[in-house]
Amino acid sequence: MKIIKLSTILVLIFLISTINGFSQKSFEGHIRYIQESNWTKRMASLDYISEARKEKMDYMWGNRSGWKMYKNLYIKNNISKYENSEDETPGPERDMWHGKKETFFIYNDFNDMNCTDAFVFVNKDYILQDTLIKPKWKVKNDIKEIAGHICMNATITDTVRRQNIMAWFALDLPGNYGPDRYFGLPGIILEIDIDNGATVISADLIEQKEIENEVSLPKKLKGKQIDFDTYNSMLTDYIKEKEKQEEPWFWGVNF
């Protein structure tokens, strides 16, 4: 997809017109994303893995180094819920992942600025409940089309996971929603690119329609309750452990 550079003045025009439009309309509906990870690129992004081991992994996984899966984002009344999709995974990777189901959803209530997330971390169930903190995005001046919508990019660095994140947000879709744990831009995030293609989460279906119970929380939540500080501490310790073993930390982590 061709990326176009915009002048600073044009960027301001886009942002002002978009933000003004937010007060006149709001998005309600469903966005389906396809998440694609490339194991070779993910391995290459780990600075503690030796070149010899990276070459071995590239040799082992070179012909099937990627996998894909669908995710759903539901939006209604300033609430979003992101979860795994039941849609069949495209491509030959579906045989590997078919039937693999884990508890996973990210529920953000932007009315009260809090979240309730359910996920598996190293084979254990957790429920994360905490206050939402808006990421400190740096808005850039590139644009490209995603799923029929003109998008602008912004970047941020994840210091815990040591990842460089690029987000593309739609200029004509109101709301600060986005896939996974990403939000806080002046338009719905339609694509996330982690470490230059190591993992890409991109919208492929956008439906503006009435939503019923898709944004509701389950009546019963299974898992140990934690907050962001606890989880980041857990993840930091886990990454350090994997560094000593010279193994990828992202195996067994889906959040």
QUIKAVEN-V919145 format. One record per helix or strand. SS is the DSSP state (helix for helix, strand for strand). FROM is the first residue (numbers start at 1). LEN is the number of residues. If there is no record, write none. Layout:
# QUIKAVEN-V919145
ss: {SS;SS}
from: {FROM;FROM}
len: {LEN;LEN}
This chain:
# QUIKAVEN-V919145
ss: {strand;helix;strand;helix;helix;strand;strand;helix;strand;strand;strand;strand;strand;strand;strand;strand;strand;helix;strand}
from: {4;8;29;39;51;66;79;94;105;114;124;138;149;163;189;199;224;228;253}
len: {2;15;10;6;14;11;6;4;5;8;8;9;10;8;6;10;3;18;1}
